[in-house]
């Protein structure tokens, strides 16, 4: 395998498109495919835009999947079957949950590829900046192969164990993100309903132990009604459902996440699913 691997990236949405640009910027040959070709076409200046999955993966050293859910990932890899090079590494970066991670590992064995489960922490801006955190899990022998890929898309890569451990840690981290998101919305709402300017909450915690860049960013967006999607509300609900499912499978009693899920679902049902997840505030 070349020291500069050829990468086929399947899925050029909010996260996949900037990741493809950063791969190309790092000097890696990139092919891209998206179910709707129009979403991949803007990458034609830095990557080869393929009409089919088979065309994208032919001869690639690394196949990356950054798709909506497990069914979309399975569909793409079934289309890749029979067109994958010997020794190819499948870098699965979609958030799919525990049951699906096992299903995808079995599919990888069936199609004869090395499987690395490596979801990412971060949204649109970190993806654009090449500053994602990769939660990689898989065999030791592919670390060197994937190093230039991770160097291009991530500020930090954490190897966390055997394939599937990445999904587990991603759900843990996403549970915290969802809790903080809903906590911000709740505190702003309570301030408003108590007759205060909600911005006073952000000012009160600013710079202290209770603050975080995320608190100020999402809180400011909520108050400004700025909901350009860095990560969609529908995507947040999907991920919270995976958290609830995983917790149920191992008998963990989550105190906050069920309420968070109820609020996210309410906002999605109100028609805000395509907006940023901060739009949960609209239904408070």
Backbone torsions as a table, in degrees:
resi	resn	phi	psi	omega
1	UNK	NA	139.1	-179.1
2	UNK	-64.4	149.3	174.8
3	UNK	-66.8	-19.9	174.7
4	UNK	-113.3	89.8	-172.9
5	UNK	-68.9	145.0	170.6
6	UNK	-81.7	129.7	-173.9
7	UNK	-114.0	130.4	169.9
8	UNK	-105.2	118.1	-178.3
9	UNK	-108.0	118.8	-178.4
10	UNK	-104.1	110.1	-178.3
11	UNK	113.6	103.3	-175.2
12	UNK	-118.0	49.0	177.6
13	UNK	-84.9	-148.5	-175.2
14	UNK	-55.9	-37.9	-179.3
15	UNK	-93.9	-43.8	-173.5
16	UNK	-63.8	-39.2	-177.0
17	UNK	-62.6	-51.0	177.7
18	UNK	-66.0	-30.1	176.2
19	UNK	-63.7	-41.2	177.6
20	UNK	-61.7	-41.6	179.2
21	UNK	-62.9	-40.2	179.8
22	UNK	-70.5	-34.6	174.1
23	UNK	-61.4	-46.1	179.6
24	UNK	-65.2	-40.6	179.1
25	UNK	-60.2	-31.9	178.8
26	UNK	-80.1	-0.5	176.5
27	UNK	91.6	11.2	178.4
28	UNK	-87.7	134.4	173.2
29	UNK	-65.6	130.0	-173.2
30	UNK	-127.5	132.4	166.5
31	UNK	-113.7	143.3	-179.9
32	UNK	-129.4	148.2	175.4
33	UNK	-140.3	141.6	172.6
34	UNK	-140.3	145.7	-178.7
35	UNK	-54.7	-40.8	172.6
36	UNK	-100.7	106.7	-172.2
37	UNK	-58.5	-30.9	-178.3
38	UNK	-56.8	-29.5	-179.3
39	UNK	-79.0	-17.5	177.2
40	UNK	-94.8	-24.1	-173.5
41	UNK	-56.4	-37.0	179.0
42	UNK	-61.3	-13.1	179.5
43	UNK	-90.0	3.6	-175.8
44	UNK	-62.2	-20.2	179.4
45	UNK	-77.6	-15.3	-178.1
46	UNK	-125.7	-11.7	-174.5
47	UNK	-144.5	162.5	172.7
48	UNK	-84.1	120.5	179.9
49	UNK	-90.3	118.0	-176.5
50	UNK	-95.6	146.2	177.1
51	UNK	-80.1	-26.0	-176.9
52	UNK	-134.2	159.0	174.2
53	UNK	-60.5	-42.6	-178.9
54	UNK	-57.2	-43.1	179.2
55	UNK	-65.2	-38.1	-178.4
56	UNK	-67.6	-41.7	-171.5
57	UNK	-88.5	-14.0	-176.2
58	UNK	-57.6	116.1	177.1
59	UNK	79.8	-0.2	-179.6
60	UNK	-72.5	147.9	176.0
61	UNK	-86.7	-33.6	-179.4
62	UNK	-130.6	129.7	174.1
63	UNK	-111.1	117.3	179.1
64	UNK	-102.1	133.8	172.8
65	UNK	-114.0	124.1	177.8
66	UNK	-133.9	74.9	-171.0
67	UNK	-121.0	173.8	-169.4
68	UNK	-65.1	-48.3	-175.2
69	UNK	-152.5	-178.9	-175.3
70	UNK	-61.9	-39.2	-179.3
71	UNK	-62.6	-39.7	177.8
72	UNK	-66.0	-38.2	178.5
73	UNK	-65.3	-47.5	179.1
74	UNK	-58.7	-44.9	-179.8
75	UNK	-59.2	-42.3	179.8
76	UNK	-66.8	-44.6	-177.5
77	UNK	-71.1	-27.8	173.5
78	UNK	-66.0	-35.5	176.2
79	UNK	-70.4	-23.5	178.1
80	UNK	-80.8	-19.5	-176.5
81	UNK	-52.8	130.8	179.0
82	UNK	86.9	-5.5	-179.0
83	UNK	-119.2	6.7	-175.3
84	UNK	-92.5	137.8	-179.1
85	UNK	-72.1	157.1	174.2
86	UNK	-63.0	136.6	176.9
87	UNK	80.8	6.8	-178.4
88	UNK	-66.1	146.1	176.1
89	UNK	-106.1	127.7	175.3
90	UNK	-95.3	112.1	-179.7
91	UNK	-99.7	99.4	-173.1
92	UNK	-94.8	109.8	-172.2
93	UNK	-114.9	2.7	174.6
94	UNK	-74.2	151.4	173.9
95	UNK	-87.7	113.2	-171.9
96	UNK	-125.5	-12.6	-179.8
97	UNK	89.8	179.8	-169.7
98	UNK	-76.0	-51.5	-178.0
99	UNK	-60.2	-42.3	-178.2
100	UNK	-69.2	-34.4	178.1
101	UNK	-60.2	-41.3	176.8
102	UNK	-66.2	-39.4	179.2
103	UNK	-63.8	-39.9	-179.7
104	UNK	-71.4	-34.6	176.3
105	UNK	-62.5	-40.5	177.6
106	UNK	-66.0	-38.8	177.6
107	UNK	-63.7	-40.8	178.9
108	UNK	-59.4	-43.9	178.3
109	UNK	-63.4	-39.2	-178.4
110	UNK	-65.9	-38.5	-178.8
111	UNK	-91.0	-5.2	172.3
112	UNK	82.1	41.0	178.1
113	UNK	-124.4	158.5	174.0
114	UNK	-82.2	127.8	-171.8
115	UNK	-103.9	125.9	173.5
116	UNK	-123.9	119.9	178.7
117	UNK	-92.4	114.3	-171.8
118	UNK	-146.4	67.8	175.1
119	UNK	-65.4	165.7	-175.6
120	UNK	-121.5	151.4	168.9
121	UNK	-100.3	133.2	-178.5
122	UNK	130.3	159.8	-179.3
123	UNK	-120.6	-152.8	-170.3
124	UNK	-58.0	-48.5	-176.4
125	UNK	-63.7	-49.4	174.9
126	UNK	-59.5	-33.8	176.7
127	UNK	-64.6	-42.0	178.3
128	UNK	-65.0	-36.0	-176.3
129	UNK	-85.1	-2.8	-175.3
130	UNK	66.2	33.5	-172.2
131	UNK	-120.1	24.6	177.3
132	UNK	-67.9	161.3	169.5
133	UNK	-107.3	120.0	-178.9
134	UNK	-94.5	129.0	176.7
135	UNK	-104.4	85.6	-170.2
136	UNK	-90.8	140.4	175.5
137	UNK	-145.3	131.4	-177.0
138	UNK	160.3	-171.1	-174.4
139	UNK	-68.9	142.6	-178.4
140	UNK	-57.5	-36.1	-169.8
141	UNK	-68.2	-10.7	-179.7
142	UNK	-100.1	0.6	-178.3
143	UNK	-57.6	-44.3	-178.2
144	UNK	-66.0	-39.7	178.5
145	UNK	-60.4	-41.6	-174.5
146	UNK	-86.4	-11.9	-176.4
147	UNK	-53.5	-47.1	179.9
148	UNK	-67.1	-27.6	176.2
149	UNK	-68.4	-49.8	-179.3
150	UNK	-66.4	-36.7	177.7
151	UNK	-60.4	-32.1	-177.0
152	UNK	-77.8	-33.7	-171.8
153	UNK	-105.4	-14.2	-168.5
154	UNK	-127.0	150.3	169.3
155	UNK	-85.7	-22.7	-177.7
156	UNK	-154.9	139.3	175.2
157	UNK	-122.0	128.4	179.7
158	UNK	-116.8	115.3	174.7
159	UNK	-87.5	124.6	-166.8
160	UNK	-120.5	8.1	176.5
161	UNK	131.1	-155.3	-178.5
162	UNK	-71.2	156.4	-178.7
163	UNK	-50.9	130.6	-176.1
164	UNK	111.3	-27.2	178.1
165	UNK	-66.0	-31.0	177.6
166	UNK	-60.8	-44.2	177.7
167	UNK	-62.3	-40.1	-179.0
168	UNK	-62.2	-46.5	-179.7
169	UNK	-68.1	-34.6	177.8
170	UNK	-62.7	-40.9	178.4
171	UNK	-65.4	-39.5	176.9
172	UNK	-60.4	-48.2	-179.5
173	UNK	-65.7	-39.9	179.9
174	UNK	-66.5	-30.2	176.0
175	UNK	-62.6	-39.0	178.0
176	UNK	-68.5	-44.5	179.5
177	UNK	-58.0	-46.8	-179.0
178	UNK	-63.9	-37.8	179.0
179	UNK	-65.1	-44.2	179.3
180	UNK	-65.6	-44.1	179.4
181	UNK	-55.5	-49.7	-177.9
182	UNK	-70.5	-31.9	176.4
183	UNK	-63.8	-40.3	176.5
184	UNK	-61.8	-49.5	-179.0
185	UNK	-60.6	-41.2	-180.0
186	UNK	-64.4	-44.9	-177.3
187	UNK	-67.0	-40.6	177.0
188	UNK	-62.6	-41.3	-179.7
189	UNK	-66.3	-43.5	179.3
190	UNK	-63.3	-41.2	177.1
191	UNK	-59.1	-46.3	178.9
192	UNK	-59.3	-46.8	-175.2
193	UNK	-72.0	-19.8	175.2
194	UNK	-89.2	6.6	175.6
195	UNK	85.3	16.5	178.7
196	UNK	-100.2	159.0	167.1
197	UNK	-71.8	117.6	-177.0
198	UNK	-56.7	-27.3	179.6
199	UNK	-61.2	-21.7	178.8
200	UNK	-63.8	-29.9	176.3
201	UNK	-61.6	-48.1	-179.8
202	UNK	-62.6	-37.8	179.5
203	UNK	-68.4	-36.8	-177.6
204	UNK	-65.2	-38.8	-177.0
205	UNK	-91.6	-10.3	-173.0
206	UNK	-56.9	126.6	174.7
207	UNK	80.7	-5.0	-178.8
208	UNK	-97.1	-175.2	-177.7
209	UNK	-65.1	-23.7	-179.3
210	UNK	-86.8	-4.5	-176.0
211	UNK	-90.5	165.2	172.9
212	UNK	-161.7	152.4	176.8
213	UNK	-53.4	-36.7	-179.2
214	UNK	-63.9	-38.2	179.5
215	UNK	-61.2	-47.1	-178.8
216	UNK	-69.0	-40.3	-178.5
217	UNK	-64.5	-55.5	-176.5
218	UNK	-70.1	-36.0	178.1
219	UNK	-63.2	-44.5	178.2
220	UNK	-62.8	-40.5	178.9
221	UNK	-63.9	-41.2	178.3
222	UNK	-60.2	-46.9	-177.1
223	UNK	-69.6	-31.3	-179.2
224	UNK	-85.5	-8.4	-175.2
225	UNK	66.3	33.1	-177.9
226	UNK	-100.8	103.5	-171.4
227	UNK	-125.2	31.2	172.2
228	UNK	-61.3	126.1	-166.6
229	UNK	-71.8	111.6	164.7
230	UNK	-83.5	-35.1	170.1
231	UNK	-153.2	127.1	-168.4
232	UNK	-72.6	153.4	175.7
233	UNK	-60.6	-40.8	178.1
234	UNK	-62.6	-38.8	177.4
235	UNK	-65.7	-38.7	177.6
236	UNK	-63.6	-41.5	178.3
237	UNK	-63.7	-42.3	177.4
238	UNK	-57.0	-46.0	-177.4
239	UNK	-68.9	-37.3	177.5
240	UNK	-65.8	-36.3	175.2
241	UNK	-61.2	-38.3	177.2
242	UNK	-65.9	-36.3	177.3
243	UNK	-64.5	-47.4	179.5
244	UNK	-59.6	-43.3	179.7
245	UNK	-62.5	-44.9	-179.2
246	UNK	-64.9	-42.7	179.4
247	UNK	-62.6	-41.1	178.1
248	UNK	-62.8	-36.2	-177.8
249	UNK	-66.9	-28.9	-178.3
250	UNK	-109.7	4.4	175.3
251	UNK	77.6	23.1	178.5
252	UNK	-82.3	129.9	178.3
253	UNK	-92.9	103.2	-179.2
254	UNK	-90.0	122.7	-175.8
255	UNK	-76.9	-34.1	-170.8
256	UNK	-105.8	-35.3	-170.5
257	UNK	-59.6	-38.6	178.1
258	UNK	-58.6	-38.5	176.7
259	UNK	-68.6	-38.2	175.7
260	UNK	-60.5	-44.1	-179.5
261	UNK	-60.7	-40.9	179.8
262	UNK	-60.9	-42.3	-179.4
263	UNK	-69.8	-41.8	177.8
264	UNK	-62.2	-43.5	-179.8
265	UNK	-62.8	-38.3	178.7
266	UNK	-61.8	-41.7	-179.9
267	UNK	-70.2	-37.8	176.1
268	UNK	-64.4	-44.4	179.8
269	UNK	-62.4	-26.3	178.7
270	UNK	-81.0	-0.5	174.9
271	UNK	98.5	15.7	-175.9
272	UNK	-101.3	11.3	-171.7
273	UNK	-58.6	-31.2	-178.7
274	UNK	-83.8	-7.7	178.6
275	UNK	-83.3	170.5	176.0
276	UNK	-60.6	153.4	-176.9
277	UNK	-62.7	-18.4	174.3
278	UNK	-61.6	-17.0	179.7
279	UNK	-67.7	-4.9	169.7
280	UNK	-55.0	-28.6	-179.6
281	UNK	-62.4	-26.1	-177.6
282	UNK	-63.9	-24.6	-176.7
283	UNK	-107.2	18.2	175.8
284	UNK	-90.5	NA	NA
